[in-house]
Amino acid sequence: DVNGVSVVEIIRGVGSQCGESSSPRPSFSIYDTNYSKIFTSSELSKNNDIDVNVATGELISGNGEEIAVGTWAYDGITQSYPENIRIFQYNGTTYEEVWKKKLSDLKEDVYHLKIADLNGDGQNYLFVSTTYKLMVYAPRKN
C-alpha cells in the first residue's frame, strides 16, 4: 500500500537488456487493482542495458509504504554513469524522490533490495546488496 489508502498496488521495474539497448528507459510504474497504470517514474539511470530492482515497505512514517529502487547494469557493459539507490514516497498527490545515493564505483551495481525488520526491534531498515557489499540504511526520523 504505497499511497496509504489501504489498497495494495503493483510495482513494476522496467529496464532493458539487449546489446546496449536504450529502450525502454529504466523506470518503475505503479498499477492499481484493475491493472491500470497510475504512475511512471522519470528515468532512473543514464546507462543502457539496465535492470531495475524494487522493494516496498514502511521506512518513513507518513503516507504509506516507501518504494526503494536500485539499478544494475548487465555484466560486461561498461557504465558511463554510477548506478544509484533511490527512495520514493507518496506526498498526497504523486510519488516523489525523497532520498538518493549514487554508488561510488562505475562497476558497482544494486543486485537486490529489501525493506524489513530483520532484527526484531520493531523498525524496518533498507537492506541493499551490491556488487561489493551489503549496505543497511536506517530510516530518517521526521
C-alpha contacts under 8 A as a table, 3 or more apart, distances in Angstrom:
res1	aa1	res2	aa2	distance
1	D	4	G	5.60
1	D	5	V	6.87
1	D	6	S	5.97
1	D	7	V	5.60
1	D	8	V	4.46
1	D	9	E	5.94
1	D	64	G	6.00
1	D	65	E	6.00
2	V	8	V	7.40
2	V	9	E	6.93
2	V	56	T	7.43
2	V	57	G	7.90
2	V	63	N	7.58
2	V	64	G	4.88
2	V	65	E	4.40
2	V	66	E	6.08
2	V	67	I	7.17
2	V	89	Q	7.47
2	V	90	Y	6.78
3	N	63	N	5.93
3	N	64	G	4.90
3	N	65	E	6.85
3	N	89	Q	7.92
3	N	90	Y	5.43
3	N	92	G	7.51
4	G	7	V	7.62
4	G	63	N	5.23
4	G	64	G	3.82
4	G	65	E	7.05
5	V	64	G	7.59
7	V	33	T	7.90
8	V	32	D	7.55
8	V	33	T	7.22
9	E	30	I	6.57
9	E	31	Y	5.74
9	E	32	D	5.09
9	E	33	T	6.30
10	I	30	I	5.65
10	I	31	Y	5.03
10	I	32	D	6.49
10	I	33	T	7.56
10	I	35	Y	7.88
11	I	28	F	6.95
11	I	29	S	5.84
11	I	30	I	4.72
11	I	31	Y	6.53
11	I	54	V	7.50
12	R	28	F	5.42
12	R	29	S	5.26
12	R	30	I	6.44
12	R	54	V	7.51
13	G	26	P	7.61
13	G	27	S	6.03
13	G	28	F	4.22
13	G	29	S	6.53
13	G	51	D	7.82
13	G	52	V	5.03
13	G	53	N	6.06
13	G	54	V	6.32
14	V	24	P	7.34
14	V	25	R	7.55
14	V	26	P	5.51
14	V	27	S	5.35
14	V	28	F	5.67
14	V	29	S	7.77
14	V	51	D	7.04
14	V	52	V	5.89
15	G	23	S	7.87
15	G	24	P	6.18
15	G	25	R	6.15
15	G	26	P	4.39
15	G	27	S	6.73
15	G	49	D	7.04
15	G	50	I	5.14
15	G	51	D	4.78
15	G	52	V	5.67
16	S	21	S	6.19
16	S	22	S	6.98
16	S	23	S	6.19
16	S	24	P	5.87
16	S	25	R	7.02
16	S	26	P	7.01
16	S	48	N	7.14
16	S	49	D	4.89
16	S	50	I	5.39
16	S	51	D	6.47
17	Q	20	E	7.29
17	Q	21	S	6.25
17	Q	49	D	4.60
17	Q	50	I	6.54
17	Q	51	D	7.51
17	Q	74	Y	7.30
18	C	21	S	5.02
18	C	49	D	6.45
19	G	49	D	7.04
20	E	48	N	5.39
20	E	49	D	5.39
20	E	77	I	7.66
21	S	24	P	7.97
21	S	48	N	5.71
21	S	49	D	5.57
22	S	25	R	6.20
22	S	48	N	5.14
22	S	49	D	6.89
25	R	43	E	6.13
25	R	44	L	7.86
25	R	45	S	7.82
25	R	48	N	7.85
26	P	43	E	5.56
26	P	44	L	5.41
26	P	45	S	6.13
26	P	50	I	6.37
26	P	51	D	7.21
26	P	52	V	6.50
27	S	40	T	6.92
27	S	41	S	5.50
27	S	42	S	6.21
27	S	43	E	5.32
27	S	44	L	5.46
27	S	52	V	7.02
28	F	40	T	5.81
28	F	41	S	5.55
28	F	52	V	7.47
28	F	54	V	8.00
29	S	37	K	6.84
29	S	38	I	7.55
29	S	39	F	5.48
29	S	40	T	4.27
29	S	41	S	6.35
30	I	37	K	5.84
30	I	38	I	5.72
30	I	39	F	5.17
30	I	40	T	6.54
31	Y	34	N	7.62
31	Y	35	Y	5.25
31	Y	36	S	5.20
31	Y	37	K	4.33
31	Y	38	I	5.50
31	Y	39	F	7.22
32	D	35	Y	5.26
32	D	36	S	5.52
32	D	37	K	6.61
32	D	38	I	6.69
33	T	36	S	7.40
37	K	40	T	7.64
39	F	94	T	7.83
39	F	95	Y	7.86
41	S	44	L	7.67
43	E	46	K	7.39
44	L	71	T	7.44
45	S	48	N	7.92
45	S	50	I	7.59
45	S	71	T	7.15
45	S	81	Y	7.89
45	S	83	E	6.63
45	S	84	N	7.75
46	K	80	S	7.97
46	K	81	Y	6.66
47	N	50	I	6.75
47	N	73	A	7.36
47	N	79	Q	6.15
47	N	80	S	6.40
47	N	81	Y	6.39
48	N	73	A	7.35
49	D	73	A	5.82
49	D	74	Y	5.93
49	D	77	I	7.58
50	I	71	T	6.51
50	I	72	W	5.51
50	I	73	A	4.57
50	I	74	Y	6.22
51	D	71	T	5.75
51	D	72	W	5.06
51	D	73	A	6.30
51	D	74	Y	7.16
52	V	69	V	6.91
52	V	70	G	5.98
52	V	71	T	4.79
52	V	72	W	6.53
53	N	69	V	5.65
53	N	70	G	5.20
53	N	71	T	6.20
53	N	72	W	7.87
53	N	110	V	7.69
53	N	111	Y	7.42
53	N	112	H	6.46
53	N	113	L	6.95
54	V	67	I	6.80
54	V	68	A	5.57
54	V	69	V	4.58
54	V	70	G	6.56
54	V	113	L	6.63
55	A	67	I	5.85
55	A	68	A	5.14
55	A	69	V	6.65
55	A	113	L	5.89
55	A	114	K	5.62
55	A	115	I	6.46
56	T	65	E	6.16
56	T	66	E	5.58
56	T	67	I	4.64
56	T	68	A	6.10
56	T	114	K	7.56
56	T	115	I	6.31
57	G	65	E	4.69
57	G	66	E	5.52
57	G	67	I	6.92
57	G	115	I	5.44
57	G	116	A	7.17
57	G	124	N	7.72
58	E	61	S	6.74
58	E	64	G	6.72
58	E	65	E	4.25
58	E	66	E	5.57
58	E	115	I	7.51
58	E	124	N	6.72
59	L	65	E	7.03
59	L	66	E	6.32
59	L	115	I	7.51
59	L	123	Q	7.91
59	L	124	N	5.84
59	L	125	Y	6.56
59	L	126	L	7.53
59	L	138	A	7.90
59	L	139	P	5.30
59	L	140	R	7.89
60	I	65	E	7.79
60	I	66	E	7.22
60	I	139	P	5.97
60	I	140	R	6.62
60	I	141	K	7.14
60	I	142	N	7.45
61	S	64	G	7.56
61	S	142	N	7.54
63	N	89	Q	7.25
63	N	90	Y	5.88
63	N	91	N	6.68
63	N	92	G	7.17
64	G	89	Q	7.72
64	G	90	Y	7.06
65	E	89	Q	7.13
66	E	87	I	6.54
66	E	88	F	5.71
66	E	89	Q	4.93
66	E	90	Y	7.49
67	I	87	I	5.58
67	I	88	F	5.08
67	I	89	Q	6.50
68	A	85	I	7.19
68	A	86	R	5.74
68	A	87	I	4.51
68	A	88	F	6.49
68	A	113	L	7.23
68	A	115	I	7.97
68	A	126	L	7.96
69	V	85	I	5.69
69	V	86	R	5.20
69	V	87	I	6.32
69	V	113	L	7.54
70	G	83	E	7.66
70	G	84	N	5.88
70	G	85	I	4.51
70	G	86	R	6.51
70	G	110	V	5.40
70	G	111	Y	7.73
70	G	112	H	7.58
70	G	113	L	7.17
71	T	83	E	5.79
71	T	84	N	6.09
71	T	85	I	6.99
71	T	109	D	6.46
71	T	110	V	5.50
71	T	111	Y	7.77
72	W	83	E	6.73
72	W	109	D	4.64
72	W	110	V	5.22
72	W	111	Y	6.48
73	A	77	I	6.61
73	A	79	Q	7.17
73	A	83	E	7.78
73	A	109	D	6.54
74	Y	77	I	5.92
78	T	106	L	7.98
78	T	107	K	7.80
79	Q	82	P	7.05
79	Q	106	L	5.92
79	Q	107	K	7.15
80	S	106	L	7.18
81	Y	106	L	6.47
82	P	102	K	6.23
82	P	103	L	5.67
82	P	104	S	6.55
82	P	105	D	6.38
82	P	106	L	4.92
82	P	107	K	7.84
82	P	108	E	7.62
83	E	102	K	6.02
83	E	103	L	5.63
83	E	106	L	7.26
83	E	108	E	7.18
83	E	109	D	6.12
83	E	110	V	7.61
84	N	100	K	6.98
84	N	101	K	5.56
84	N	102	K	4.29
84	N	103	L	5.41
84	N	109	D	7.80
84	N	110	V	7.55
85	I	100	K	5.68
85	I	101	K	5.23
85	I	102	K	6.49
85	I	103	L	7.66
85	I	110	V	7.55
86	R	97	E	6.85
86	R	98	V	7.68
86	R	99	W	5.58
86	R	100	K	4.34
86	R	101	K	6.48
87	I	97	E	5.77
87	I	98	V	5.77
87	I	99	W	5.11
87	I	100	K	6.48
88	F	95	Y	6.06
88	F	96	E	5.24
88	F	97	E	4.28
88	F	98	V	5.55
88	F	99	W	7.17
89	Q	95	Y	5.33
89	Q	96	E	5.55
89	Q	97	E	6.52
89	Q	98	V	6.53
90	Y	93	T	6.97
90	Y	94	T	5.60
90	Y	95	Y	4.32
90	Y	96	E	6.35
91	N	94	T	5.80
91	N	95	Y	6.13
91	N	96	E	6.81
97	E	100	K	7.47
103	L	106	L	7.55
103	L	108	E	6.56
103	L	109	D	7.58
104	S	108	E	7.46
105	D	108	E	5.27
107	K	131	T	7.74
108	E	130	T	6.46
108	E	131	T	5.18
108	E	132	Y	6.82
109	D	130	T	5.34
109	D	131	T	5.46
110	V	113	L	7.60
110	V	128	V	6.87
110	V	129	S	6.03
110	V	130	T	4.41
110	V	131	T	6.74
111	Y	128	V	7.63
111	Y	129	S	5.54
111	Y	130	T	5.28
111	Y	131	T	6.96
112	H	128	V	5.91
112	H	129	S	5.16
112	H	130	T	7.15
113	L	126	L	7.08
113	L	127	F	5.63
113	L	128	V	4.63
113	L	129	S	6.40
114	K	126	L	5.86
114	K	127	F	5.13
114	K	128	V	6.67
115	I	124	N	6.16
115	I	125	Y	5.57
115	I	126	L	4.63
115	I	127	F	6.24
116	A	123	Q	7.90
116	A	124	N	4.71
116	A	125	Y	5.59
116	A	126	L	6.80
116	A	127	F	7.75
117	D	120	G	5.70
117	D	121	D	6.91
117	D	122	G	6.41
117	D	123	Q	5.61
117	D	124	N	4.29
117	D	125	Y	6.14
118	L	124	N	7.67
120	G	123	Q	7.56
124	N	138	A	7.53
124	N	139	P	7.54
125	Y	136	V	6.69
125	Y	137	Y	5.70
125	Y	138	A	5.03
125	Y	139	P	6.38
126	L	136	V	5.70
126	L	137	Y	5.03
126	L	138	A	6.62
126	L	139	P	7.72
127	F	134	L	7.01
127	F	135	M	5.82
127	F	136	V	4.68
127	F	137	Y	6.54
128	V	134	L	5.70
128	V	135	M	5.05
128	V	136	V	6.38
129	S	132	Y	7.97
129	S	133	K	6.10
129	S	134	L	4.56
129	S	135	M	6.39
130	T	133	K	5.39
130	T	134	L	6.24
130	T	135	M	7.76
